[in-house]
Amino acid sequence: MRPEESQVKLAQIFRFHKRETAPARESVRAVSALMTACHNLLSERGEVSGMRLAGEILASYQTLDKTGRDLFFNRLVKEFSPDPEEVGSAGDAYRKDPSPENLVRLQRAVEPPRQELFRRLNVAPGGTRGLVQMRGHLLASRSDSAQAPIAADLGHLLASWFNRGFLVLQKIDWHTSATVLEKLIQYEAVHQIHGWRDLRRRLEADRRCYAFFHPALPEEPIIFVEAALTQGMSDKVQLLLDPDSPVAPAESADCALFYSITNCQEGLNGIPMGSFLIKQVAEDLGKEFPRIRRFATLSPIPGLRAWLQSNVEPELLAKLEVPGWLDDSKLREELEERMVPLCAYYLLRAKRGKEPLDPVARFHLRNGARLERINWLGDTSSAGLKRSAGLTVNYLYRLSDLERNHELYTRDYAVAASREIEALVKRAGSLAEPMIH
């Protein structure tokens, strides 16, 4: 290569390197300024100036890209974690003399300074919303375990700020503000709402929708549940979702069927609110409609297909991929014979630690519900077929049994299940157990 060609090549490499490193340098400078402001906020004593500085910090955080957020979170871990020496010293003092004073000293030593930083950020206008979004960013970066302590700190604080005492239950109907109704369409995560006509049917007289709201997030639903007032416990969700279905008289219903529950804020995942919502709605519906004695769900089974992929022979999975298998009565019957027992086995025996592997099962069983019935082709939408081969499950909320079921589950991880489910698990034996990894 001639010298002049070499110089051109080096210049090209330099320009490429400059383009690649400039954003990183900008992120480093922005995060350094942000961290200085965070340290200043912790030392700030003036209420008004502290509120203004907190607002500036949150506004600056909003300008960071993912690289900048990762730098910010890593520095929060490094610069705002407990002092190991102080924790050890306070622990030794409390072990030698477990006095109230030494306990207070130990509690102060083990609390990360970033928790106080988050408390001060929370006083800024929009502070709660900003911290919820921040935790959402952290939860989305699940691969970075080094940042897990920050998500845990925010989760600890948000669990206090979003406890049942601060949440406001509201019934959603067609007269609710358009802003809230639009957000229901946007957030619905179980059964997509296809526009205003679809939403209106879900708010008719034989349907109910309730949501929790928080004073710090006006007109922003935190979590909402949709219910159908039916005669008997339904096993097919498409019948409930059909916008052209006739409106039944609510007074004749004997069952309230919860067919969708959606957590609207990713940053509040893992904060226990859904159990309060379902139990409160069940109580309210029971008062409004004394004939309703049964409260149940028509729930998806989101982890089933993934579990089948790892635990059953490929031949069965191949049949689920046959085009038009829903219209082939023989194939449909063959799949039902094998899939329903396997689904029961999955719900009752497949575990994540000591708890059920399926996340929806964990949620309802932890709340005290009973695993009641598995429904073949309960959801034939493309999403339902993809996540669970069209299967759905009814969890039964028998109000008189909730506390006992909840206690048995949390203490012994005992799953309350109907005899029908237990029988299906026994049938699954030869189909499932030899193939479990």
TAQUIMO-V85605 format. One record per residue. N is the residue number from 1. PHI is phi in whole degrees, -180 to 180 (999 if undefined). Layout:
BEGIN
((N,PHI) (N,PHI))
END
This chain:
BEGIN
((1,999) (2,-68) (3,-55) (4,-66) (5,-68) (6,-62) (7,-64) (8,-62) (9,-61) (10,-63) (11,-64) (12,-64) (13,-62) (14,-62) (15,-64) (16,-64) (17,-63) (18,-64) (19,-64) (20,-75) (21,-91) (22,-59) (23,-60) (24,-65) (25,-63) (26,-63) (27,-64) (28,-61) (29,-64) (30,-64) (31,-70) (32,-61) (33,-65) (34,-66) (35,-68) (36,-60) (37,-64) (38,-65) (39,-61) (40,-63) (41,-64) (42,-69) (43,-93) (44,-72) (45,-113) (46,-78) (47,-68) (48,-69) (49,-66) (50,-65) (51,-65) (52,-66) (53,-66) (54,-61) (55,-63) (56,-67) (57,-64) (58,-65) (59,-65) (60,-67) (61,-60) (62,-63) (63,-85) (64,-76) (65,-86) (66,-62) (67,-61) (68,-65) (69,-64) (70,-63) (71,-62) (72,-62) (73,-65) (74,-63) (75,-75) (76,-62) (77,-65) (78,-72) (79,-101) (80,-127) (81,-100) (82,-62) (83,-81) (84,-56) (85,-65) (86,-67) (87,-62) (88,-63) (89,-64) (90,-66) (91,-65) (92,-63) (93,-64) (94,-71) (95,-66) (96,-76) (97,-143) (98,-76) (99,-85) (100,-57) (101,-66) (102,-70) (103,-66) (104,-62) (105,-62) (106,-65) (107,-61) (108,-66) (109,-70) (110,-84) (111,-76) (112,-62) (113,-56) (114,-67) (115,-65) (116,-67) (117,-59) (118,-65) (119,-61) (120,-73) (121,-64) (122,-67) (123,-80) (124,-70) (125,-56) (126,77) (127,-63) (128,-62) (129,-59) (130,-64) (131,-73) (132,-62) (133,-65) (134,-62) (135,-66) (136,-61) (137,-62) (138,-66) (139,-67) (140,-72) (141,-100) (142,-64) (143,-73) (144,-95) (145,-69) (146,-64) (147,-92) (148,-57) (149,-60) (150,-71) (151,-60) (152,-66) (153,-62) (154,-65) (155,-62) (156,-61) (157,-70) (158,-66) (159,-63) (160,-77) (161,-75) (162,-115) (163,-75) (164,-57) (165,-66) (166,-97) (167,-86) (168,-114) (169,-86) (170,-130) (171,-82) (172,-100) (173,-138) (174,-66) (175,-93) (176,-64) (177,-57) (178,-60) (179,-61) (180,-68) (181,-62) (182,-62) (183,-73) (184,-61) (185,-61) (186,-69) (187,-88) (188,-46) (189,-111) (190,-97) (191,-130) (192,-50) (193,-94) (194,-94) (195,88) (196,-69) (197,-64) (198,-63) (199,-61) (200,-61) (201,-64) (202,-74) (203,-116) (204,-72) (205,-63) (206,-96) (207,-129) (208,-140) (209,-138) (210,-128) (211,-141) (212,-92) (213,-123) (214,-127) (215,-56) (216,-80) (217,-128) (218,-62) (219,56) (220,-125) (221,-61) (222,-88) (223,-155) (224,-139) (225,-128) (226,-112) (227,-134) (228,-113) (229,-95) (230,-130) (231,-98) (232,84) (233,-89) (234,-68) (235,-122) (236,-128) (237,-75) (238,-60) (239,-65) (240,-78) (241,-92) (242,-64) (243,-67) (244,-96) (245,-68) (246,-67) (247,-82) (248,-88) (249,-67) (250,-62) (251,-66) (252,-89) (253,-71) (254,-122) (255,-142) (256,-107) (257,-110) (258,-83) (259,-109) (260,-159) (261,-136) (262,-129) (263,-86) (264,-83) (265,-115) (266,-59) (267,-70) (268,-105) (269,-58) (270,89) (271,-84) (272,-72) (273,-130) (274,-61) (275,-65) (276,-61) (277,-64) (278,-63) (279,-66) (280,-67) (281,-65) (282,-60) (283,-65) (284,-65) (285,-67) (286,-63) (287,-74) (288,-73) (289,-129) (290,-59) (291,-71) (292,-77) (293,-117) (294,-120) (295,-123) (296,-145) (297,-116) (298,-123) (299,-108) (300,-74) (301,-127) (302,-63) (303,-95) (304,-65) (305,-62) (306,-65) (307,-67) (308,-59) (309,-58) (310,-97) (311,-129) (312,-128) (313,-67) (314,-58) (315,-61) (316,-69) (317,-64) (318,-62) (319,-68) (320,-72) (321,-97) (322,-66) (323,-59) (324,73) (325,-63) (326,-63) (327,-94) (328,-100) (329,-60) (330,-65) (331,-66) (332,-61) (333,-67) (334,-63) (335,-67) (336,-60) (337,-59) (338,-98) (339,-74) (340,-64) (341,-62) (342,-63) (343,-64) (344,-60) (345,-61) (346,-58) (347,-69) (348,-100) (349,-114) (350,-70) (351,-125) (352,-118) (353,71) (354,-99) (355,-99) (356,-59) (357,-68) (358,-74) (359,-67) (360,-69) (361,-61) (362,-58) (363,-61) (364,-73) (365,-68) (366,-64) (367,-82) (368,101) (369,-77) (370,-114) (371,-73) (372,-101) (373,-156) (374,-104) (375,-114) (376,-73) (377,57) (378,-74) (379,-144) (380,-98) (381,-69) (382,-61) (383,-67) (384,-65) (385,-69) (386,-71) (387,-87) (388,-149) (389,53) (390,85) (391,-79) (392,-132) (393,-139) (394,-98) (395,-102) (396,-102) (397,-100) (398,-88) (399,-57) (400,-72) (401,-106) (402,-59) (403,-65) (404,-64) (405,-62) (406,-61) (407,-65) (408,-63) (409,-70) (410,-70) (411,-87) (412,-118) (413,57) (414,-80) (415,-99) (416,-78) (417,-142) (418,-72) (419,-62) (420,-60) (421,-66) (422,-59) (423,-65) (424,-64) (425,-64) (426,-64) (427,-65) (428,-72) (429,-35) (430,-69) (431,-81) (432,-112) (433,-58) (434,-66) (435,-103) (436,-73) (437,-78))
END
